[in-house]
Amino acid sequence: MSFLFYDLETSGLKMCWDVPLQAAFLQTEPDLSLIREITLRCRLPHHIIPAIDALMVTGVSPRMLQEQPLDHIEMMAQIARILTDCRPAMLLGFNTLKFDDEVLRHSFFQTLLPPYCGAMTGGGRADVLNMLRAVALLEPGAVVIPTDPLGKPTMRLGDVCRANGIALSQEDAHDALADVRATRDLFGLLRERAPTTIATMLGHAKKSGPLQLLDGAEPLVLGGTSRCVPITQLVVSPTNQNAWACADLNRDPADYLDLKAPELLALIRSRSSPIRQVRVNAQPLLFNWEQGAHAIADRQPDDVYRERMGRIWRHPTFTRQLVLALQDQYSDRAPSPWPEGTLYEGGFISNADVAACARWHELPWSDRAGYAARHISDPRLKSFAIRQVFLCAPEALSQEAWQRGQAWLGERLLTEEDVPWTTLHAALARCDELAGTTTSPEALAQLTQIRTWLGQRREALTTGASTSSTAAVPA
């Protein structure tokens, strides 16, 4: 089985609302020898306003955003093919499980591609940042963990690589291919310096690894960003079959064992909750007692942990009350009014719609709007289908649909309301903030260029001008 390392550069940090603009893939043999490298870049979709701070850091200009060879849907389709063609492979990156994987899922969803194809490469998903944290906790002398100017440990990819002799300059740190090469080299170093820890973490790239540990009757060790805690497994979450509720054995369970579900729910939602949730599909830092107990902060005698675990397991009502509390854990979250925010709350896509979307991608643009209306049943996907036609081939839509798209685009980008995506108003305001705090002539010139571009986009929208790359029609 091969490894497939990847990295994305995105328009911003809002996973539902920003999109990949660059993707790099590096496939290797198990010994990390190179099989192939691929780099893709796409044009900025017309309904997306990029994060101004990101443009300033990376030096990407508006012209660079508009002059790439691929449009966004073409790049997403190529990424999906790469993930399919590499099978079987383990998918790896740096901080990908919490960010890049999520960005990919939402972008696949919005371009009518299978949202979870990144989880179907046959080898599981792993994160080199998780592995780095595991090594730092269990084998703190194996690699150098640098510190920031305040003296705090930092695990930024570039800082860690440079501290350990891996080439990744600050200038290259926001290029996807440079990042993915450095990630491969860092993984190789971790595997060489801490083989036992890395073997455990690679075993957790699939759910079977952590599930095997959670199926036992011994206390376990759970690692976080900076410390390890002793835990005991309790129940599978009733709202997420990939999440196990566990109890932190550092806490005396007498404080919560007799609580009713509403009180337990309040405790779970607090910042000092003794209930930890272990996501078995997210490569948790989970270790058996023999491997991880030495890393527990402020460790107490093992008998204390085992006695607490026994009290929790023997309590006659606690588990039932915990399940009732977990059922309502997310009940205070309002559903998203926008289709982009409904990947997880709108249900899985049916097999019929998966097939219809695959066929939709095969059709000429002139036929896609009509096909979506007749053959795609999920209203979210219907909306995205028309949006993509309007984005890539507006001439293929009726005049009425085109006008709806223009109206939606103006509302989306010109609104001054509090919305989860970046608007022209918010972007221009951020330009003004940055201009008032910088003295660098180069930065001021860059801000002026960005502001001019944003102003031109605003003027085009307010005057009703169209472009060849229009955005989406409303849901």
N, C-alpha and C positions, 0 to 999 in steps of 0.2 A: 504494500500500500504506500502511495506517495504522500507527500505533504504539499498543500497548496497554501502559500502565504499570500496575504492580500492587504491592501490599504486603500482607503478612499480619501480624497480631498473634496470637501463639500461646500455648498454655498453658505452654510452656517451651522449652528449647533442645535437647531430645533428639528428633532428627528421626524416628525410628521410633516413638516412644512418646508424643510430644506432638502436639497437633492445632491447626489454625487455629481461632481464636475470632472473629476479625474479618478481613475481606478487603475491600480497596478496589481498584477498577479505574478507570482514566482512559484513554479512547480518544481519540486525536487524529488529525488529518490530518497529512501529512508536514511541514507548516509549524508543527505543534504547536498549531494551533487546536482547540478542544474539540469532540468529537463527543458524548461522553456520560461521565457519572460514575456509578458504582455503589458502594454500600457495603452489606456484608452482615455480620450478627452472628449468632452461634448460642449456644445453651446449652452449658455444659460437659458433655460426656458423663460418665455416672455412674461409669465405671471409670477416669477420669482424675483425678489429683491435680495441681493446677497448681503451678508453681514458686513458692515463697513469696517469694523475692527479687523475682520479676517482679511479683507482686501489690503488694509494697511500693513498687516504683518507679512503677508505673502508677497506683496508687490504686484499682485494680479491687476491688470488694468481693464477698464471696460471693453477696450478693443479685443483683448485676449479672451474675454468672456463671450464675445460675439463671433469670433473668427475661427472656431474649432471645426474639424471636419465632420463630426457626427452631431445629430441632434440628440436630445436626451433619451427618447424612446429607442433610438437605434443603439445607443450605448448600453442601456439596460438590457436589451435583447441579446447583445453580445456577451454581457456579463452572465446572463442566464445560460447561454450556450457553453461558456467556459466552465461553469460549475457543473454542468451536465457531462461535458466531455472529459473532465478530469477523473471521473469515478473509476475505482474507489480511491478516495483521498481524505485526509484529515484537513479541515479548514482552520487556518491559524492566522492571527494578527496580533496587534498590540492595542489593547483596550477595545477590541472589536466586539466582544460579547455585549458590552453595555452601550456601544455607540454605532460602530460601522454596521454590525449585523442588523440593528434596528433600522438604520437609514435604508439599507438594502431592502428589508421587508416592506417598508412603507412605499419605497419607490417602485418595487415590483408590483405591489398592490395597485398603485395608481397608474401603472402602464399596462395593466391586464396581463401580467406574468405571474407565475406561481409564487406567492409571497414567501413560502418556506423552502424554496429550492436550495438555499444555502445550508439547510439542515439535512439535506438528502444526498450528500456527497459520499456516503457510505462509511466514512471514517470518524464521524463526530466533529465537534467544534471545540477548539481550544484557544486560550488567550495567553500570550506570552507574558502579559502584565500579571495575570493571576499566578503564573509559574514563578515569576520574579518575586512576588509577594510571599509565596510559599517558601521559596529558598531563603529569603531574608528572615523569615520567622523561624524556620526549622534548622537552617544551617547558616547562621549570620556571617560567618567568615568566608563563605564560598565565593561571593562576588562583592565588589565594592558598591555600596549605596551612597551616592554623593549627597551633599547637603546644599540647600539654597542659601541666599545671602543672610537669612535670619538664623541659619544653623539647623534648620529642620531637614530631615531626610526627604529627598525628592526621587520620584520614580518616573520622571519624564524620560521618554525614549532617548532623546538626544543626549541628555545629561548622563544617563546610565551608560549609554554606549561609549561616550568619550571617556568616562571614568574607568572603563574596563578595556580600553584600547581598541574599540570598534569604531571605524571611520563613519561619522555622520556629522558634517559641519552644520553650524546654525543656519547657513544659507540653504542647505539642502533639506533641512528638517521638515519643510512643508511641501516636499515633492513626494508623491505617492511611491514612485519606484525607489527612491533613495531610502524612504522609510521601510519599505518592505524588504529590501536587501539587508538593512540594519537589523530588522526584526529576525530574519533568518539567522544572521550571525549571532545575535544575542541568545536565541534559542539554542544554537549549537554550543555556546559557552556554558549556559546553564546545564545542559544535558551532560557536558563533560565534567563540570565541577560538582554537580549535585545529582548524580544519576538516580539515586533511590527516590528522592523527592520528585524529580521530573517524571519518573516512571509512574508514580502514584497519580500525578496530575494528568498525565496522558491517559491513564485509565479512566479518569473522570471526564474525558472528552465525550464519552457516551454516558447515558443515564445509568447503564448497568453498573458502572463503577461505584458511584455514591450509593446507589440502591443496595448494593451488596453490603456495604458498611451499615446502612440504616436498618438492615434486616437482622442485625445481631442483637445481643443482649448486654453488651458492654458499653460503658460511657465512651464518648467520642470527643475529638478535639476539632473545633471549628476556628479557622483563621479568618481574620478581617484585614483591614488596611494596615493595621499596625500592631495587633495583639491576637493571641489565641485564648479561647475560653473553652472550658469543659462543658459538654452538653449531653443530654439524653434525648433520643428520638421519642416523639409522642404520636402524632397522627398526620395523615395526608390532609392537606388543606381541602375543604369541600368546594372551594371556588377555583382551585388550580391543582390539577393532579400531578404537576411537576414540582410542587412545593410541599415540603415536610415541615410541620411545626415542631420545634425542639425547645427544650427548657435549658436555660443557662444555669449550670450547677454551681456557679459562684454565688447565686442568690439562694437564700433559705426559702424553700417552697412554702413554709408556713405563712409567708406574707400574702400568698395568692391562692392556695389550694382550695379554700372554702368560698371563693368568690363566685357569684352568679355571672351568667353570660354578659349582661350589660356592663358589669364592673370589670370583667376580664377584657371586654372589648376596649374600654377606656384605657386600661393598662397597656394593652397591645399597641394602641395608637400613640402612647406616650413615648417620650424620648428615652425613658429608662425601663423599657419593657424587658422582662425576663424571658419572653418568648421570642426565639429566633426562627426565621424561616430559611430553610435550606432549599435552594432551587437545584434540583438534580440535573436539569438540562442546561446549566450555566457554569459547568466546571467549578463546583464549589471547592474551597480550601478545607477539605474534610479529611481527617486522618484517624486511624485507629489509635488506641491509647498508647501502645508501645512506640509508635512512630512519633506522636505529637505531644505527649504529656509533658515532656521536658521543656516545651516552649510556653506553657501556661504562665501567664503573668500572676504574680502573688499566689503561687500554688499552695494549696492546702493539702493535708494528708489525704491519700487516695480513699481511705475509709469514709471521710466526710462526704465526698462526691457519691460514693456508692450508697451510703445511707440516704442521702437526699433523693437519689434516683429511685430507690426502693419505695420511699414514702410517696413519691409522685405516682408511680405505677400502681400502687396498692390503693390509692384514694378512690372511694366509691363513686364520686360524682364529677371529679375534675375533668376527665377526658370528655365527657358528654357536654359539660358547660363550655369547654374550650371549642368544640366543634360548632356549637351554637354561636359563639362569639365570632369565630372565623367566617361563618356564613354571612355575617353582616359587616365584615371588615372594610369593604369598599362601597357600602351602601350609600355613603354620603357623597359619592362622586357623581356629578351630573353627566348624562350622556352628551357626547359631542354633537353640536348642531351641524357640523360640517363633515362630509364624507371622508375627508382625509384622516379624521380622528377616530374612525370606526373600525379599524382593522381588527382590534381585539374584542370590541363590544358588539360587533354586528354579526358574529357567527362565522363559521368556516364557509369557504366557497364550495358550492356543490360540485360534484363530478361533472354534471352536465354543463355548468358554467365554465369549469376549467377547460373542457373540450371546446366550448363555443369561443372562449377567449383565444385558444390556440388557433382556431380557424380564422378568427378576426385578424390575427397578425399575418395570415397568409394572403389576405385579400388586398386588392388595390385600394388606395385611399378613397376612391370614388364610391366604393361599395360598403365601406365600413360603418358609416352612420346608420344606414338602413338595416344592415345585418345585425348591429347591436340592438336596435329597436325591436327586431323580430325574434332574436335567438338568445339574448342574454337576459336572464330573469332577475338577477341581483341588482337592485336599484343603484347601489354604490358603483358597480361595474358599468352599468348603463351610462351613468353620469361621466365616469372616467373615459369611457369609449368616445363619447361625443367631444369631450374636452381634448382628447388626443388628436382627433380629426381636426378640430379647430386650431390646435397648436401647430400641427404639422402641414395640414392641407386645407386651409380655410375656404379655398375655392370649391371644395367638394361638398360644402354645406349649403343648405337653402339660405336665401336672403334673410328669412326670419330667424333661423338658427344663428347665423352670423351676427345679426344685430343683437340677439340675446347675449352672445358671447362678448361683444364689445361693451355692452352695458355692465355685464358681470365683471369684466376686467377693470373697468373704471371704478366700480364700487370696491372691488378687492384691493386695488393699489392706492386709491385716493382716500379711502376712509380714514377718519381721525379717531375712530372708536378703538377701544381696547380689544384687539384681536390677537390670536396666537401667532400669526405670521408677520413678517416684516413688511411694512407699508412704505410708500414713498415719503409720507410725512415723517415717520419714525426715522427713516434712513437720513433724510435731510437734517433732521434735528440732531442726529448723532454726528453728522459731519460738522455742524456748527459747534457742538460740544468739544470735539477733538481739535478743531481749529483754534478754539479759545484756550487750549491747554498746551499746545505744542509751539516750539520756537524753531524747529528744524525747517529750513527752506525747502528741503526735498519732500518732507511730509506735507507741508502746506501746499506745495505744487501738486502732489498726489491727491490731496483732498479737493483742491480746486477742480482737477480733472474729473474726479468722481462726482462732485456736486454738479458740474456742468452736464454730465451724462444723465444724472437723475432729473435735473431740471428739464432736459429735452424730453425725457420720457413723460414727465408730468404734463408738459405742454402738449405733447401728442395726444394724451388721453383727454385732456380738457377741451381740445379742439376737435376731437373725434377722428383724428388721423389714424389710419391703420398701418400695420406693418406686415411683412411676409411671415412673421413669426408671432402669431396672435396667441392669446392664452385661452383659458377654458370657459366653456359655458357653465352656467350655474347648475347646481344639483337640482 
